[in-house]
Every structure is written in structure tokens, then in C-alpha cells.
Amino acid sequence: MIRMKTRLERIVELDPTDKIALFWLGDFWFQCELYEKALGYFEKTIKLDENHTYAWFYKGMILLETEKYKDAIKIFDKIMLMDEPPDETWFNKGVALHNLEKYKQALECYEQYLKYDEKNQNDPKALIYKSEVLLELGKNDDAIICYDRAVKLDSSLKKYMERPKPKMGLGKRALRQIGIGIACWGMFHGIIVVTRLIL
């Protein structure tokens, strides 16, 4: 990996306009989580090739990682207008919207990503994120279905999110309140009886 970085740096030294070497240097620094350094290389790549989809994609990822969600969304929207945008663009836009608490829009993006192909349909991370937004939108039963699918695919996700609780319908809530009322009245009645016996 270090040897490859050295070779790429040598190529850029000899030809500062080599967009392939610039892009892969950006990718190297991105993997090292040195986002500012990576961004510099991706921006140089974009300057040389405005339609370099993956340089734009990684720029969006860096904005997402650095919590610049609105800027990241603008980049992901731009990528979606390009030829053959990566399907992960939908997921990442969903994450940015999710963090901005725009749950309905985030859900649309997750669904777009999940329906892309069979691999995506079985992406446990996307399913757990979808479960979270469904929960925020009050769709508890759908959230449970998504959660169960996600943990079936990857049980380690249980430590990141608890299984959603089924939403109680109006009838059940009313019965529960009546039940609580009866229990309280029974307890109160019991206290009166015990008090009378003591006195």
C-alpha cells in the first residue's frame, strides 16, 4: 500500500495532470481517514475532468464524514445526473437527510438504494438505517420487519439498535388506560379496607 502511494506520488511529480494517479492518491488518503488531504486530490482530479463520477462521489463522502450534510446532498444530487452514478449515492444521500432529520426523504433514498439489485436488497446496514427512519415516522410494524431482516443478515447490528416496539393502536391504548384505572382503583380500595382494619 505504501509502495503504491510512493509510485503514485512519483507519477504525479513527473506529470501533475495525471488524473488517474491523482484520484488513487485521494483514495489512499481517504482510506487513511485524512479527509482534508484526500479532498485536495479529488478536487485536482475534478479540475482535470469535470465528469469524474468517483472523484465527485468521494468528495460527497468526505462532506458526509465531516458532517457537512447539506453540501454532501448537493454533491450526491449532481452525481445522480451523471452517467451511471454509483448506487451507493442513494444510500449516502439518505444518510445525510437522515442526519438532518428529513426522515421521509431519507426513507425514499434508502428504498431507491435497496431496490437497485439483489445485493442491495440484502444490505443489513441499509436495512437498519431504513428501520430507524420508519420508527421516526411512526411506522413501527414496518420498522420491526426491516430490523428483523437486518439482524438476520448480521446479528452484530443488535448492539447498535434495539428491536423496535410494536405501535399500540387506539383501541389497545384505551384498554390499557382502563386496565391501569381499574388497577389503581383496586389498590386504592385495598388501602381503605386495610386502614379500616387497623383503626
N, C-alpha and C positions, 0 to 999 in steps of 0.2 A: 504493500500500500504506500509506504513512504518512498520506495524506489519509483513507483509510478508517478507520485507527486513531483519528485525531482525531475523526472523525464518531461512531464508536462510543463513545469516551470522553465526548463531548458528550451522547449519548443516555443513558448511564449516570448522568451528572451530573444530568440532568433527571429520570430515573427509575431509581433504583438497583435496581429489581426487574425490569428488562427482561432476561429470561434469554437472549434471542437475542443481544443486544449483549454481554452478559457472556461467553457461550460463544465468540463470534467474537473477543473480545479475548483470551481464553485461547488460542484457536487461533493468533492473531497472535504472542503471546509464545512459544508452543510452537515455531513455525516459526523464531523467533529463537534457539531453544535456551536461553531464560531460563525454565527449568523451574519454579523456585520462584514466579515471578511468574505464570506460566501456571496453575499449580496453584491459586493463590488464586482466580482467575476461575472455574475449573472447579468448585471447591468451593462457590462462591457460587451457581453455576448449579444444582448438585445440591441445595443447601439449598432453592431455589425449586421444583425439580422432581426428586423422588427417582428418577423413571424416565427421566431424560435419558440415554439409552444412550451417546451420543457423549461427553458430559461424563465419564461413568464410564470410557469407553474411553480417553480421553486421560489421565485420572488414572492408569489402569493403565500406559499407555505411559511416563508420567513416572517411575513407580516402576521400570519396566523399565530405562529410560535411566539412572537413578540407582542401579542395581544392588541395588534392594530387591526381590529376586526372589520371596520368599515372600509379601510384601504384594501384589505385582503379580498373582500366581496367584490370590489371594483375590478380587481385583477382577475378573479375567477369568472366574472361576467364577460370580461374581454376574451378569456381563453375559450369560453363556450361559443364564441363567434368564429373561432379559428377552425381550420380543417382538422378533423379527428382529435378533438380535445380529450385528454385522459379522463376516464370515467370517474377517477378519484376527485376530479374537480367538483362534482356534485356533492360528494361527501364532505369535502373541506369547506365548501360554501355553507353547507348545512351546519357544520361545527361553528363557523363564525356567527351565523344567525342565531344558533342555539345560545352562544355566549352573550349575544345581545338581547336575549330573552324574546326573540321573534320566533316563537315556537311553531306557529302554523307554517311559516315559510321554511323553517328548518326541516319540518316533517316532509314537506314537498320535495326538498332536496335529497333527504335520506331515501325516500321512496323511489326517486328517479335513479339514484345510485344502486339501490338494492335490486331493481328490476332489470338492470343492464345485462347481466348474464348469470349463469348458474353459480359461478364462483362468488359473485357479489351477493347473491341471494343467501349464501351461507357464510357471510362475513359476520362473525359474532360481535365485533366491535361496533359495526354499523347497527346491528340489531339492538344492542344495549343502549346506544345513543337514541335510537328511534323509540325504545321503551321509555326513556327519560322524558322525551318531549310529549309522548302520548299521555304520560302521567301528569305533566304540567297542563295539558289541555283537558284533563278530567276524564280521559278515555282509559280508565283503569283496566277494564277487561282486555282491551287490545294491548295495553302495556304489559299485562301478565303473559299473554301469548308470545309477544316479542321477547320478553325476559327469559321465559322458559326455553325458547328456541336457542337464544344466545348461550345460556349456561349449559345446555345440552351439547353445544358445539365446543364450548370452552368453559369448564367448571371454575377456572380461576377467577372469572368475572364476578363470582358471588361476593368476593371481598371488596369490590368497587361499588356495588349497588345491592340493596336489599330487594327481595321479591316484592313487587307492588301488592297492595291490599285491594281486594275487590271493592268496588264502589257500592255503597249501600243505597238501594233505591228508596224512594219516598215512603213507600208502604213499610219497608223494613225499619226505616228510621222512626216512623210513627210508633210501630210496635215496640221498638227498643225503648223509646221515651215512656210509653205506657208501662212497660216492664220495670223501668227504673222507678217510675212514680209509685207503682204497686209495692215494690221492694222497700222504698223509703217509708211509705205509709205503714207497711207491716212492721218495720223496725221501730218506727215512732210509737205504734200501738203496743209493741212488746215492752218498750221503755216505760210506758204509762202503767202497764199491768205490773211490772217488776217494782216500780216506785210505790204503787198502792200496797203491794205485799209487804214491802219493807216498812212503810209507815203504818 
